[in-house]
Amino acid sequence: MSNKKDRAFTVRFTEEQFQHIAEQAERAMMSPSNYIRAAAMRGKVNVILDGKLVARELNAIGNNLNQLTVLANMGQISAVYLEHVHEDLSRLYDKFFALADKEVR
């Protein structure tokens, strides 16, 4: 199957339908075109995670780790035990990428 997109459909939506599709596409971190294409080809699109929320949470975790690193380098803290955090994040990443890999197929 070629990836070249040289054919188009013109589809009209009500304002409510348009907004719903735009919101769902944003939650899935997809463009509206890709969202509609995925929904049409698969029958439906299952959005199981709010991608922007997950990205925001992971960014917050990264910021906290950076703050701990700065404090440790300044000598204000001497030991931080992050083994459990590392294990939890590893499991989260594994599950997230497994879901992403499953969604691509």
C-alpha positions in Angstrom: 0.0 0.0 0.0 1.4 3.4 -1.0 1.8 6.2 1.5 1.3 8.8 -1.2 -1.9 10.7 -0.4 -3.1 12.0 -3.8 -6.8 11.4 -3.4 -9.3 13.4 -1.3 -12.9 13.3 -0.1 -14.8 16.5 0.8 -16.8 16.0 3.9 -18.9 18.6 5.7 -19.6 18.6 9.4 -21.9 20.5 11.7 -20.1 22.8 14.2 -20.8 20.3 17.0 -19.4 17.3 15.0 -16.4 19.4 13.9 -15.6 20.3 17.5 -16.0 16.8 18.7 -13.6 15.4 16.1 -11.1 18.2 16.8 -11.2 17.5 20.5 -10.8 13.7 20.1 -7.9 14.2 17.6 -6.2 16.5 20.1 -6.6 14.0 22.9 -5.1 11.3 20.7 -2.3 13.7 19.8 -3.3 13.3 16.1 -4.2 15.8 13.4 -7.9 15.8 12.6 -7.0 14.3 9.2 -5.0 11.4 10.7 -7.7 10.9 13.3 -10.5 10.7 10.7 -8.3 8.4 8.4 -7.6 6.1 11.4 -11.2 6.0 12.3 -12.3 5.1 8.8 -9.6 2.5 8.2 -10.0 0.7 11.6 -13.7 1.2 12.2 -13.0 3.3 15.3 -10.2 4.9 17.2 -9.7 4.0 20.9 -8.3 6.8 22.8 -7.2 5.2 26.0 -4.9 7.9 27.3 -5.0 11.7 27.1 -1.7 12.1 25.4 -1.3 15.7 26.4 -2.0 14.9 30.0 0.5 12.0 30.0 3.1 14.2 28.4 2.5 17.0 31.0 2.8 14.5 33.9 6.1 13.1 32.5 7.4 16.6 32.0 6.5 17.4 35.6 8.4 14.3 36.8 11.4 15.3 34.7 11.3 18.8 36.2 11.2 17.4 39.7 14.2 15.1 39.0 16.1 18.1 37.6 15.4 20.0 40.8 16.7 17.1 42.9 19.8 17.0 40.8 20.5 20.7 41.2 20.0 20.4 45.0 22.3 17.4 45.1 25.0 19.3 43.1 24.6 22.3 45.5 25.2 20.0 48.4 21.8 20.7 50.0 20.9 17.1 49.9 23.2 14.2 50.1 21.1 11.1 49.1 18.0 10.5 47.1 16.7 7.0 46.8 14.9 6.7 43.4 15.0 3.0 42.9 11.2 2.7 43.2 10.6 5.8 41.1 12.9 4.3 38.4 11.0 1.0 38.5 7.6 2.7 38.3 8.7 4.9 35.4 10.2 1.9 33.6 6.9 0.1 33.8 5.0 3.2 32.7 7.3 3.6 29.7 7.0 -0.1 28.8 3.2 0.0 28.9 3.0 3.3 27.1 5.3 2.1 24.2 3.5 -1.2 24.1 0.2 0.6 23.6 1.7 2.9 21.0 3.2 0.0 19.1 -0.1 -1.8 19.2 -1.9 1.3 17.9 0.6 1.6 15.0 -0.1 -1.9 13.7 
